Amino acid sequence: MAKRSARHAVVFRGDNVQSLHEGGTGVWDPLPDTRDQSYVRRIRPMGPNQQALMDAMAEHSLALALGPAGTGKTFLAISAAVEALEEGRVARIVLSRPAVEAGESLGFLPGDLQEKMAPYLRPLYDALSDRLGGKRLRGALADGSIEIAPIAYMRGRTLNNAFVVIDEAQNCTYAQIKMLLTRLGWHSTMVLTGDPDQSDLLPGLSGLADISHRLAGLPGIAVVRLDERDIVRHPLVATMLTVL
């Protein structure tokens, strides 16, 4: 059966990420085809803020994407990372996310480090799988071209020739973000994503808002702020966030 690489595209729409197949109706399906596929998705921004984020990641060594849930911060960052890897502009992708529970303790988790971290890193795996397909993702993880690491294991590293994405940065303290920023090496790009208004840390502990204010305006650094108009999930998400 012929591959479907040239027949599939993803476009951001107002209420969700829409899957468009050649010859299809163009109607978004909440339960798309889940078979393992190998294809390249074309990512298009749905507004000026998303375009500004894509431009910032292409033009700056460090970009901060701040905004509410559902604005495409993580997906756009990972898409830019995959594109950089496929074009040979970087040798690897490094993804990291704080292991912070959203107000509910999971208790002791069995297994090795990868198994313990899997629940926290699941959103990154999902975004990578959407962008690459399961087979390609497994191969990239196996050969080390894509690495998903907990923030606790980032200290002491220098990330050269890499595209680094720090997701959910609002759940990092000021000291943690400072440590992560200083991991940036030569020929690398780093993107921090997060919503300063939705931290799972105790009040006053999140360092994302403070860091973003301090770095705004520095040469080589871009701080992009998205808002409710950029939300690409269900329209009710944007409506709820205006009153919650």
Secondary structure, 3 states (H helix, E strand, C coil): CCCCHHHEEEEECCCCEEEEECCCCCCCCCCCCCCCCCCCCCCCCCCHHHHHHHHHHHHCCEEEEECCCCCCHHHHHHHHHHHHHHCCCCCEEEEEECCCCCCCCCCCCCCCHHHHHHHHHHHHHHHHHHHHCHHHHHHHHHHCCEEEEEHHHCCCCCECCEEEEECCHHHCEHHHHHHHHCCECCCCEEEEEECCCCCCCCCCCECHHHHHHHHCCCCCEEEEECCHHHCCCCHHHHHHHCCC
